Amino acid sequence: MGDYLEERLTKLAAESDGILEQRGTGLIRGIKVKKPAGEIIQRALEEGLLIISARDNVIRLVPPLIIRKEQIDEMIEKLKAAL
């Protein structure tokens, strides 16, 4: 699932000008964003997505190890809306 998440985040980064960089290993990912992470985290929460920050402009994604592709797709759509 880590490869699938990386693929989806890479595609999202290409489509969104709000993402500066994405990095990580497996399912643990960091996304460096242009806006303050707090604003995006609040919007994500309003979309029903719980994420945390690692720095002022870095969002951390740490989904459960048992996550399915459908859930990754849902997470990406909610993240896209929050960005």
N, CA, C and O atoms as a CHARMM CRD file, in Angstrom:
* protein
*
  332
    1    1 MET  N      0.80700  -1.19900   0.00000 PROA 1      0.00000
    2    1 MET  CA     0.00000   0.00000   0.00000 PROA 1      0.00000
    3    1 MET  C      0.85700   1.27400   0.00000 PROA 1      0.00000
    4    1 MET  O      0.41800   2.32800  -0.46000 PROA 1      0.00000
    5    2 GLY  N      2.07100   1.16000   0.51700 PROA 2      0.00000
    6    2 GLY  CA     2.95500   2.32200   0.54600 PROA 2      0.00000
    7    2 GLY  C      3.26700   2.84500  -0.84500 PROA 2      0.00000
    8    2 GLY  O      3.31000   4.05400  -1.07100 PROA 2      0.00000
    9    3 ASP  N      3.48600   1.91900  -1.77900 PROA 3      0.00000
   10    3 ASP  CA     3.75500   2.33200  -3.16900 PROA 3      0.00000
   11    3 ASP  C      2.54200   3.01500  -3.78400 PROA 3      0.00000
   12    3 ASP  O      2.67400   3.99500  -4.51700 PROA 3      0.00000
   13    4 TYR  N      1.35700   2.48800  -3.47900 PROA 4      0.00000
   14    4 TYR  CA     0.13300   3.08200  -4.01300 PROA 4      0.00000
   15    4 TYR  C     -0.07500   4.48400  -3.43800 PROA 4      0.00000
   16    4 TYR  O     -0.45200   5.40200  -4.16700 PROA 4      0.00000
   17    5 LEU  N      0.16700   4.65300  -2.14600 PROA 5      0.00000
   18    5 LEU  CA     0.03700   5.96900  -1.52600 PROA 5      0.00000
   19    5 LEU  C      1.03100   6.94600  -2.15300 PROA 5      0.00000
   20    5 LEU  O      0.67900   8.08900  -2.44700 PROA 5      0.00000
   21    6 GLU  N      2.26300   6.50300  -2.35600 PROA 6      0.00000
   22    6 GLU  CA     3.26700   7.36400  -2.98000 PROA 6      0.00000
   23    6 GLU  C      2.83600   7.77700  -4.38900 PROA 6      0.00000
   24    6 GLU  O      2.98600   8.93600  -4.77800 PROA 6      0.00000
   25    7 GLU  N      2.30600   6.83200  -5.13900 PROA 7      0.00000
   26    7 GLU  CA     1.81700   7.11600  -6.49600 PROA 7      0.00000
   27    7 GLU  C      0.70700   8.16500  -6.47300 PROA 7      0.00000
   28    7 GLU  O      0.71800   9.10700  -7.26500 PROA 7      0.00000
   29    8 ARG  N     -0.24200   7.99600  -5.56900 PROA 8      0.00000
   30    8 ARG  CA    -1.36300   8.93900  -5.48500 PROA 8      0.00000
   31    8 ARG  C     -0.90500  10.31900  -5.02700 PROA 8      0.00000
   32    8 ARG  O     -1.39900  11.32800  -5.52900 PROA 8      0.00000
   33    9 LEU  N      0.03100  10.37800  -4.08100 PROA 9      0.00000
   34    9 LEU  CA     0.54100  11.66400  -3.61000 PROA 9      0.00000
   35    9 LEU  C      1.36200  12.36200  -4.69300 PROA 9      0.00000
   36    9 LEU  O      1.30600  13.58600  -4.81700 PROA 9      0.00000
   37   10 THR  N      2.11800  11.60100  -5.47200 PROA 10     0.00000
   38   10 THR  CA     2.88500  12.17500  -6.57800 PROA 10     0.00000
   39   10 THR  C      1.95000  12.78600  -7.59900 PROA 10     0.00000
   40   10 THR  O      2.20500  13.87800  -8.10600 PROA 10     0.00000
   41   11 LYS  N      0.86800  12.08700  -7.90200 PROA 11     0.00000
   42   11 LYS  CA    -0.12600  12.61000  -8.84000 PROA 11     0.00000
   43   11 LYS  C     -0.78600  13.86700  -8.27600 PROA 11     0.00000
   44   11 LYS  O     -0.97900  14.84400  -9.00000 PROA 11     0.00000
   45   12 LEU  N     -1.13100  13.84600  -6.99000 PROA 12     0.00000
   46   12 LEU  CA    -1.74500  15.00900  -6.35300 PROA 12     0.00000
   47   12 LEU  C     -0.78800  16.20400  -6.38300 PROA 12     0.00000
   48   12 LEU  O     -1.20800  17.32900  -6.65400 PROA 12     0.00000
   49   13 ALA  N      0.48500  15.96400  -6.10700 PROA 13     0.00000
   50   13 ALA  CA     1.48500  17.04300  -6.12100 PROA 13     0.00000
   51   13 ALA  C      1.60900  17.65400  -7.51300 PROA 13     0.00000
   52   13 ALA  O      1.79800  18.86300  -7.64500 PROA 13     0.00000
   53   14 ALA  N      1.50500  16.83200  -8.54300 PROA 14     0.00000
   54   14 ALA  CA     1.59200  17.33000  -9.92100 PROA 14     0.00000
   55   14 ALA  C      0.37300  18.17700 -10.28000 PROA 14     0.00000
   56   14 ALA  O      0.47600  19.11100 -11.07500 PROA 14     0.00000
   57   15 GLU  N     -0.77000  17.85300  -9.70000 PROA 15     0.00000
   58   15 GLU  CA    -2.01900  18.56600  -9.99800 PROA 15     0.00000
   59   15 GLU  C     -2.21900  19.80400  -9.12900 PROA 15     0.00000
   60   15 GLU  O     -2.98100  20.70000  -9.49500 PROA 15     0.00000
   61   16 SER  N     -1.54800  19.86200  -7.99300 PROA 16     0.00000
   62   16 SER  CA    -1.77000  20.94100  -7.03500 PROA 16     0.00000
   63   16 SER  C     -0.53800  21.82600  -6.92200 PROA 16     0.00000
   64   16 SER  O      0.58000  21.33200  -6.77100 PROA 16     0.00000
   65   17 ASP  N     -0.74600  23.12600  -6.99500 PROA 17     0.00000
   66   17 ASP  CA     0.38200  24.03000  -6.81500 PROA 17     0.00000
   67   17 ASP  C      0.63500  24.31500  -5.33300 PROA 17     0.00000
   68   17 ASP  O      1.56000  25.05600  -4.99900 PROA 17     0.00000
   69   18 GLY  N     -0.16500  23.74100  -4.45100 PROA 18     0.00000
   70   18 GLY  CA    -0.00900  23.95300  -3.01400 PROA 18     0.00000
   71   18 GLY  C      1.00300  23.02300  -2.36900 PROA 18     0.00000
   72   18 GLY  O      1.37800  23.22600  -1.21400 PROA 18     0.00000
   73   19 ILE  N      1.45300  22.00000  -3.09800 PROA 19     0.00000
   74   19 ILE  CA     2.41200  21.03400  -2.55700 PROA 19     0.00000
   75   19 ILE  C      3.78700  21.33300  -3.14200 PROA 19     0.00000
   76   19 ILE  O      3.96500  21.37100  -4.36000 PROA 19     0.00000
   77   20 LEU  N      4.75200  21.54200  -2.25800 PROA 20     0.00000
   78   20 LEU  CA     6.12200  21.81100  -2.69200 PROA 20     0.00000
   79   20 LEU  C      6.93200  20.52900  -2.84400 PROA 20     0.00000
   80   20 LEU  O      7.77000  20.40900  -3.73700 PROA 20     0.00000
   81   21 GLU  N      6.66500  19.56400  -1.94800 PROA 21     0.00000
   82   21 GLU  CA     7.45600  18.33100  -1.94200 PROA 21     0.00000
   83   21 GLU  C      6.71900  17.28600  -1.12700 PROA 21     0.00000
   84   21 GLU  O      5.99500  17.61400  -0.18700 PROA 21     0.00000
   85   22 GLN  N      6.90800  16.03200  -1.49100 PROA 22     0.00000
   86   22 GLN  CA     6.39200  14.94700  -0.65500 PROA 22     0.00000
   87   22 GLN  C      7.49100  13.91500  -0.50700 PROA 22     0.00000
   88   22 GLN  O      8.20200  13.60200  -1.46200 PROA 22     0.00000
   89   23 ARG  N      7.62100  13.39000   0.70500 PROA 23     0.00000
   90   23 ARG  CA     8.68500  12.42400   0.97000 PROA 23     0.00000
   91   23 ARG  C      8.22900  11.44500   2.04900 PROA 23     0.00000
   92   23 ARG  O      7.21200  11.64900   2.71200 PROA 23     0.00000
   93   24 GLY  N      8.99500  10.39800   2.20100 PROA 24     0.00000
   94   24 GLY  CA     8.68600   9.41900   3.22600 PROA 24     0.00000
   95   24 GLY  C      8.95900   8.01300   2.74100 PROA 24     0.00000
   96   24 GLY  O      9.44900   7.79800   1.63200 PROA 24     0.00000
   97   25 THR  N      8.63200   7.06400   3.59500 PROA 25     0.00000
   98   25 THR  CA     8.84100   5.65700   3.30000 PROA 25     0.00000
   99   25 THR  C      7.58500   4.88600   3.67000 PROA 25     0.00000
  100   25 THR  O      6.98500   5.11800   4.71900 PROA 25     0.00000
  101   26 GLY  N      7.19600   3.97300   2.79900 PROA 26     0.00000
  102   26 GLY  CA     6.01600   3.16100   3.08400 PROA 26     0.00000
  103   26 GLY  C      4.78400   4.03300   3.24700 PROA 26     0.00000
  104   26 GLY  O      4.50700   4.89700   2.41500 PROA 26     0.00000
  105   27 LEU  N      4.05300   3.80400   4.31300 PROA 27     0.00000
  106   27 LEU  CA     2.83100   4.57100   4.55200 PROA 27     0.00000
  107   27 LEU  C      3.08200   5.86300   5.32500 PROA 27     0.00000
  108   27 LEU  O      2.18400   6.69800   5.42900 PROA 27     0.00000
  109   28 ILE  N      4.27400   6.04000   5.86200 PROA 28     0.00000
  110   28 ILE  CA     4.56800   7.25800   6.62100 PROA 28     0.00000
  111   28 ILE  C      5.09000   8.31100   5.65500 PROA 28     0.00000
  112   28 ILE  O      6.17300   8.16500   5.08700 PROA 28     0.00000
  113   29 ARG  N      4.30500   9.38100   5.47400 PROA 29     0.00000
  114   29 ARG  CA     4.61200  10.39500   4.46400 PROA 29     0.00000
  115   29 ARG  C      4.57200  11.79300   5.04300 PROA 29     0.00000
  116   29 ARG  O      3.78800  12.08600   5.94600 PROA 29     0.00000
  117   30 GLY  N      5.41900  12.64400   4.51600 PROA 30     0.00000
  118   30 GLY  CA     5.40700  14.05700   4.84700 PROA 30     0.00000
  119   30 GLY  C      5.15900  14.85600   3.58100 PROA 30     0.00000
  120   30 GLY  O      5.70200  14.53900   2.52200 PROA 30     0.00000
  121   31 ILE  N      4.34600  15.88200   3.68700 PROA 31     0.00000
  122   31 ILE  CA     4.03800  16.73800   2.54100 PROA 31     0.00000
  123   31 ILE  C      4.37800  18.17100   2.91300 PROA 31     0.00000
  124   31 ILE  O      3.77500  18.74600   3.81900 PROA 31     0.00000
  125   32 LYS  N      5.34600  18.74300   2.21100 PROA 32     0.00000
  126   32 LYS  CA     5.71400  20.14300   2.43000 PROA 32     0.00000
  127   32 LYS  C      4.76800  20.99600   1.58500 PROA 32     0.00000
  128   32 LYS  O      4.66900  20.81600   0.37100 PROA 32     0.00000
  129   33 VAL  N      4.07500  21.92700   2.24200 PROA 33     0.00000
  130   33 VAL  CA     3.04800  22.73100   1.57700 PROA 33     0.00000
  131   33 VAL  C      3.40700  24.21500   1.60300 PROA 33     0.00000
  132   33 VAL  O      4.22700  24.65500   2.40800 PROA 33     0.00000
  133   34 LYS  N      2.78200  24.97100   0.71300 PROA 34     0.00000
  134   34 LYS  CA     3.02500  26.40900   0.64100 PROA 34     0.00000
  135   34 LYS  C      2.35000  27.15900   1.77900 PROA 34     0.00000
  136   34 LYS  O      2.92500  28.09200   2.34100 PROA 34     0.00000
  137   35 LYS  N      1.13100  26.75300   2.11900 PROA 35     0.00000
  138   35 LYS  CA     0.35700  27.41900   3.17500 PROA 35     0.00000
  139   35 LYS  C      0.77600  26.88200   4.54100 PROA 35     0.00000
  140   35 LYS  O      1.39200  25.82000   4.62600 PROA 35     0.00000
  141   36 PRO  N      0.44700  27.60500   5.60600 PROA 36     0.00000
  142   36 PRO  CA     0.69900  27.05400   6.94300 PROA 36     0.00000
  143   36 PRO  C     -0.05700  25.73100   7.14100 PROA 36     0.00000
  144   36 PRO  O     -1.22800  25.61300   6.78000 PROA 36     0.00000
  145   37 ALA  N      0.62300  24.76100   7.70900 PROA 37     0.00000
  146   37 ALA  CA     0.02700  23.43700   7.89200 PROA 37     0.00000
  147   37 ALA  C     -1.25000  23.50200   8.72400 PROA 37     0.00000
  148   37 ALA  O     -2.18100  22.73200   8.48600 PROA 37     0.00000
  149   38 GLY  N     -1.30300  24.41200   9.69600 PROA 38     0.00000
  150   38 GLY  CA    -2.47900  24.51800  10.55400 PROA 38     0.00000
  151   38 GLY  C     -3.75900  24.79200   9.78000 PROA 38     0.00000
  152   38 GLY  O     -4.81000  24.23700  10.10300 PROA 38     0.00000
  153   39 GLU  N     -3.68200  25.64300   8.76100 PROA 39     0.00000
  154   39 GLU  CA    -4.85700  25.94300   7.93700 PROA 39     0.00000
  155   39 GLU  C     -5.33700  24.70600   7.19600 PROA 39     0.00000
  156   39 GLU  O     -6.53600  24.43300   7.14200 PROA 39     0.00000
  157   40 ILE  N     -4.40300  23.96300   6.62900 PROA 40     0.00000
  158   40 ILE  CA    -4.76400  22.76100   5.86600 PROA 40     0.00000
  159   40 ILE  C     -5.29000  21.67200   6.79400 PROA 40     0.00000
  160   40 ILE  O     -6.22700  20.95500   6.44300 PROA 40     0.00000
  161   41 ILE  N     -4.69600  21.54700   7.96400 PROA 41     0.00000
  162   41 ILE  CA    -5.15800  20.54800   8.93100 PROA 41     0.00000
  163   41 ILE  C     -6.59400  20.84500   9.35200 PROA 41     0.00000
  164   41 ILE  O     -7.40900  19.93000   9.47300 PROA 41     0.00000
  165   42 GLN  N     -6.90400  22.11600   9.57400 PROA 42     0.00000
  166   42 GLN  CA    -8.26900  22.49000   9.95900 PROA 42     0.00000
  167   42 GLN  C     -9.26300  22.17100   8.83700 PROA 42     0.00000
  168   42 GLN  O    -10.33900  21.63000   9.08900 PROA 42     0.00000
  169   43 ARG  N     -8.89400  22.50900   7.60100 PROA 43     0.00000
  170   43 ARG  CA    -9.78300  22.20600   6.46300 PROA 43     0.00000
  171   43 ARG  C     -9.93600  20.70200   6.27000 PROA 43     0.00000
  172   43 ARG  O    -11.02500  20.22400   5.95000 PROA 43     0.00000
  173   44 ALA  N     -8.85300  19.95700   6.46300 PROA 44     0.00000
  174   44 ALA  CA    -8.92700  18.50000   6.33900 PROA 44     0.00000
  175   44 ALA  C     -9.86300  17.92100   7.39500 PROA 44     0.00000
  176   44 ALA  O    -10.63700  17.00800   7.11000 PROA 44     0.00000
  177   45 LEU  N     -9.79200  18.44500   8.59600 PROA 45     0.00000
  178   45 LEU  CA   -10.67800  17.98500   9.66700 PROA 45     0.00000
  179   45 LEU  C    -12.14200  18.24800   9.30100 PROA 45     0.00000
  180   45 LEU  O    -13.01100  17.41600   9.56300 PROA 45     0.00000
  181   46 GLU  N    -12.40700  19.39800   8.69900 PROA 46     0.00000
  182   46 GLU  CA   -13.76500  19.70800   8.24500 PROA 46     0.00000
  183   46 GLU  C    -14.22200  18.73200   7.16600 PROA 46     0.00000
  184   46 GLU  O    -15.41800  18.47400   7.03200 PROA 46     0.00000
  185   47 GLU  N    -13.28000  18.18800   6.39800 PROA 47     0.00000
  186   47 GLU  CA   -13.58900  17.19500   5.35900 PROA 47     0.00000
  187   47 GLU  C    -13.70500  15.78200   5.93000 PROA 47     0.00000
  188   47 GLU  O    -14.11700  14.85600   5.23200 PROA 47     0.00000
  189   48 GLY  N    -13.33600  15.62400   7.21400 PROA 48     0.00000
  190   48 GLY  CA   -13.39800  14.30700   7.85300 PROA 48     0.00000
  191   48 GLY  C    -12.08300  13.55700   7.80600 PROA 48     0.00000
  192   48 GLY  O    -12.05600  12.33900   7.98400 PROA 48     0.00000
  193   49 LEU  N    -10.98400  14.27600   7.56600 PROA 49     0.00000
  194   49 LEU  CA    -9.66100  13.66500   7.49400 PROA 49     0.00000
  195   49 LEU  C     -8.80200  14.16900   8.64500 PROA 49     0.00000
  196   49 LEU  O     -8.60900  15.37500   8.79900 PROA 49     0.00000
  197   50 LEU  N     -8.29500  13.26300   9.44100 PROA 50     0.00000
  198   50 LEU  CA    -7.46000  13.61500  10.58700 PROA 50     0.00000
  199   50 LEU  C     -5.99500  13.47300  10.19200 PROA 50     0.00000
  200   50 LEU  O     -5.51900  12.37000   9.92300 PROA 50     0.00000
  201   51 ILE  N     -5.28300  14.60600  10.15900 PROA 51     0.00000
  202   51 ILE  CA    -3.85700  14.62700   9.84800 PROA 51     0.00000
  203   51 ILE  C     -3.14600  15.48800  10.88500 PROA 51     0.00000
  204   51 ILE  O     -3.78600  16.24300  11.61800 PROA 51     0.00000
  205   52 ILE  N     -1.83200  15.37300  10.94400 PROA 52     0.00000
  206   52 ILE  CA    -1.05000  16.14400  11.90500 PROA 52     0.00000
  207   52 ILE  C      0.06700  16.88400  11.17100 PROA 52     0.00000
  208   52 ILE  O      0.35900  16.60200  10.00900 PROA 52     0.00000
  209   53 SER  N      0.67900  17.82500  11.86700 PROA 53     0.00000
  210   53 SER  CA     1.79800  18.55000  11.25800 PROA 53     0.00000
  211   53 SER  C      3.10900  18.05900  11.85100 PROA 53     0.00000
  212   53 SER  O      3.15700  17.56300  12.97700 PROA 53     0.00000
  213   54 ALA  N      4.16500  18.20800  11.06900 PROA 54     0.00000
  214   54 ALA  CA     5.50000  17.87700  11.53300 PROA 54     0.00000
  215   54 ALA  C      6.31600  19.15600  11.72200 PROA 54     0.00000
  216   54 ALA  O      7.27700  19.18200  12.49100 PROA 54     0.00000
  217   55 ARG  N      5.92400  20.21500  11.01400 PROA 55     0.00000
  218   55 ARG  CA     6.53300  21.54400  11.10000 PROA 55     0.00000
  219   55 ARG  C      5.47800  22.56300  10.70700 PROA 55     0.00000
  220   55 ARG  O      4.31300  22.22400  10.49600 PROA 55     0.00000
  221   56 ASP  N      5.90200  23.81500  10.61200 PROA 56     0.00000
  222   56 ASP  CA     4.96100  24.87600  10.24000 PROA 56     0.00000
  223   56 ASP  C      4.33100  24.64800   8.87500 PROA 56     0.00000
  224   56 ASP  O      3.17600  25.01200   8.65600 PROA 56     0.00000
  225   57 ASN  N      5.08200  24.04800   7.95800 PROA 57     0.00000
  226   57 ASN  CA     4.55600  23.85700   6.60300 PROA 57     0.00000
  227   57 ASN  C      4.70200  22.41100   6.12400 PROA 57     0.00000
  228   57 ASN  O      4.81800  22.16500   4.92300 PROA 57     0.00000
  229   58 VAL  N      4.69500  21.46200   7.05000 PROA 58     0.00000
  230   58 VAL  CA     4.78400  20.04700   6.69100 PROA 58     0.00000
  231   58 VAL  C      3.63400  19.29300   7.34400 PROA 58     0.00000
  232   58 VAL  O      3.42000  19.37400   8.55400 PROA 58     0.00000
  233   59 ILE  N      2.90600  18.56400   6.51800 PROA 59     0.00000
  234   59 ILE  CA     1.80100  17.71900   6.98400 PROA 59     0.00000
  235   59 ILE  C      2.30900  16.28700   7.04600 PROA 59     0.00000
  236   59 ILE  O      3.00500  15.82600   6.14200 PROA 59     0.00000
  237   60 ARG  N      1.96300  15.59700   8.10100 PROA 60     0.00000
  238   60 ARG  CA     2.37500  14.20500   8.25700 PROA 60     0.00000
  239   60 ARG  C      1.15800  13.29900   8.06700 PROA 60     0.00000
  240   60 ARG  O      0.10300  13.51800   8.66300 PROA 60     0.00000
  241   61 LEU  N      1.32500  12.28800   7.23200 PROA 61     0.00000
  242   61 LEU  CA     0.29400  11.27400   7.02700 PROA 61     0.00000
  243   61 LEU  C      0.80800   9.95900   7.60700 PROA 61     0.00000
  244   61 LEU  O      1.87600   9.48000   7.22500 PROA 61     0.00000
  245   62 VAL  N      0.05400   9.38800   8.51700 PROA 62     0.00000
  246   62 VAL  CA     0.42100   8.11600   9.13500 PROA 62     0.00000
  247   62 VAL  C     -0.84000   7.24500   9.20600 PROA 62     0.00000
  248   62 VAL  O     -1.42200   7.07200  10.27700 PROA 62     0.00000
  249   63 PRO  N     -1.25500   6.70100   8.06100 PROA 63     0.00000
  250   63 PRO  CA    -2.46700   5.87200   8.07200 PROA 63     0.00000
  251   63 PRO  C     -2.19400   4.51100   8.71800 PROA 63     0.00000
  252   63 PRO  O     -1.03800   4.11300   8.85700 PROA 63     0.00000
  253   64 PRO  N     -3.24300   3.80400   9.10900 PROA 64     0.00000
  254   64 PRO  CA    -3.06100   2.47800   9.70100 PROA 64     0.00000
  255   64 PRO  C     -2.46800   1.50100   8.68300 PROA 64     0.00000
  256   64 PRO  O     -2.67600   1.64600   7.47800 PROA 64     0.00000
  257   65 LEU  N     -1.74200   0.52400   9.16800 PROA 65     0.00000
  258   65 LEU  CA    -1.10000  -0.44800   8.27900 PROA 65     0.00000
  259   65 LEU  C     -2.09400  -1.30200   7.50800 PROA 65     0.00000
  260   65 LEU  O     -1.73100  -1.90300   6.49800 PROA 65     0.00000
  261   66 ILE  N     -3.32500  -1.36700   7.95900 PROA 66     0.00000
  262   66 ILE  CA    -4.33800  -2.20300   7.30200 PROA 66     0.00000
  263   66 ILE  C     -5.18900  -1.40000   6.31700 PROA 66     0.00000
  264   66 ILE  O     -6.25100  -1.86700   5.90400 PROA 66     0.00000
  265   67 ILE  N     -4.74500  -0.20300   5.93400 PROA 67     0.00000
  266   67 ILE  CA    -5.50900   0.64800   5.02600 PROA 67     0.00000
  267   67 ILE  C     -5.65900  -0.03400   3.65700 PROA 67     0.00000
  268   67 ILE  O     -4.76400  -0.74200   3.19800 PROA 67     0.00000
  269   68 ARG  N     -6.80200   0.19700   3.02600 PROA 68     0.00000
  270   68 ARG  CA    -7.08700  -0.36000   1.70400 PROA 68     0.00000
  271   68 ARG  C     -7.00300   0.74000   0.64500 PROA 68     0.00000
  272   68 ARG  O     -7.02700   1.92800   0.96600 PROA 68     0.00000
  273   69 LYS  N     -6.90400   0.32700  -0.62200 PROA 69     0.00000
  274   69 LYS  CA    -6.79800   1.28900  -1.72800 PROA 69     0.00000
  275   69 LYS  C     -7.96200   2.27200  -1.73800 PROA 69     0.00000
  276   69 LYS  O     -7.76800   3.46400  -1.97500 PROA 69     0.00000
  277   70 GLU  N     -9.16800   1.77800  -1.48200 PROA 70     0.00000
  278   70 GLU  CA   -10.34300   2.65700  -1.49000 PROA 70     0.00000
  279   70 GLU  C    -10.20300   3.74900  -0.43000 PROA 70     0.00000
  280   70 GLU  O    -10.61000   4.89100  -0.64200 PROA 70     0.00000
  281   71 GLN  N     -9.63400   3.38800   0.69400 PROA 71     0.00000
  282   71 GLN  CA    -9.45200   4.35900   1.77300 PROA 71     0.00000
  283   71 GLN  C     -8.34700   5.36700   1.42800 PROA 71     0.00000
  284   71 GLN  O     -8.44400   6.54000   1.78900 PROA 71     0.00000
  285   72 ILE  N     -7.31700   4.92000   0.74300 PROA 72     0.00000
  286   72 ILE  CA    -6.28000   5.85100   0.28000 PROA 72     0.00000
  287   72 ILE  C     -6.88000   6.82400  -0.71900 PROA 72     0.00000
  288   72 ILE  O     -6.60500   8.02200  -0.66300 PROA 72     0.00000
  289   73 ASP  N     -7.69800   6.31500  -1.63300 PROA 73     0.00000
  290   73 ASP  CA    -8.35700   7.18300  -2.61000 PROA 73     0.00000
  291   73 ASP  C     -9.22400   8.23200  -1.91700 PROA 73     0.00000
  292   73 ASP  O     -9.21500   9.40400  -2.29300 PROA 73     0.00000
  293   74 GLU  N     -9.96600   7.80300  -0.91200 PROA 74     0.00000
  294   74 GLU  CA   -10.81400   8.72200  -0.15000 PROA 74     0.00000
  295   74 GLU  C     -9.96400   9.77100   0.57800 PROA 74     0.00000
  296   74 GLU  O    -10.31600  10.95000   0.61700 PROA 74     0.00000
  297   75 MET  N     -8.84900   9.32600   1.15100 PROA 75     0.00000
  298   75 MET  CA    -7.95400  10.24700   1.85500 PROA 75     0.00000
  299   75 MET  C     -7.39300  11.28800   0.88100 PROA 75     0.00000
  300   75 MET  O     -7.33000  12.47000   1.21800 PROA 75     0.00000
  301   76 ILE  N     -6.99200  10.87400  -0.29500 PROA 76     0.00000
  302   76 ILE  CA    -6.43500  11.80200  -1.28000 PROA 76     0.00000
  303   76 ILE  C     -7.48500  12.82000  -1.71500 PROA 76     0.00000
  304   76 ILE  O     -7.17100  14.00200  -1.85400 PROA 76     0.00000
  305   77 GLU  N     -8.71100  12.39000  -1.93000 PROA 77     0.00000
  306   77 GLU  CA    -9.77700  13.32100  -2.32900 PROA 77     0.00000
  307   77 GLU  C    -10.04200  14.35400  -1.24200 PROA 77     0.00000
  308   77 GLU  O    -10.23900  15.53200  -1.54000 PROA 77     0.00000
  309   78 LYS  N    -10.04700  13.92300   0.00600 PROA 78     0.00000
  310   78 LYS  CA   -10.26600  14.85600   1.12100 PROA 78     0.00000
  311   78 LYS  C     -9.07900  15.80100   1.28200 PROA 78     0.00000
  312   78 LYS  O     -9.25700  16.98200   1.57900 PROA 78     0.00000
  313   79 LEU  N     -7.87900  15.28600   1.08700 PROA 79     0.00000
  314   79 LEU  CA    -6.69000  16.13200   1.15500 PROA 79     0.00000
  315   79 LEU  C     -6.69300  17.16500   0.03400 PROA 79     0.00000
  316   79 LEU  O     -6.34300  18.32700   0.23800 PROA 79     0.00000
  317   80 LYS  N     -7.09300  16.72000  -1.14300 PROA 80     0.00000
  318   80 LYS  CA    -7.18900  17.62100  -2.30200 PROA 80     0.00000
  319   80 LYS  C     -8.15800  18.77000  -2.01600 PROA 80     0.00000
  320   80 LYS  O     -7.88200  19.92200  -2.35100 PROA 80     0.00000
  321   81 ALA  N     -9.27500  18.45000  -1.40500 PROA 81     0.00000
  322   81 ALA  CA   -10.26200  19.47500  -1.05700 PROA 81     0.00000
  323   81 ALA  C     -9.70700  20.44100  -0.00200 PROA 81     0.00000
  324   81 ALA  O    -10.02000  21.63200  -0.01800 PROA 81     0.00000
  325   82 ALA  N     -8.88700  19.92200   0.90900 PROA 82     0.00000
  326   82 ALA  CA    -8.31900  20.74900   1.96800 PROA 82     0.00000
  327   82 ALA  C     -7.22100  21.67900   1.45200 PROA 82     0.00000
  328   82 ALA  O     -7.00600  22.76000   2.00000 PROA 82     0.00000
  329   83 LEU  N     -6.53900  21.25600   0.40600 PROA 83     0.00000
  330   83 LEU  CA    -5.46900  22.07700  -0.15400 PROA 83     0.00000
  331   83 LEU  C     -6.04100  23.25800  -0.91500 PROA 83     0.00000
  332   83 LEU  O     -5.28800  24.06500  -1.46000 PROA 83     0.00000
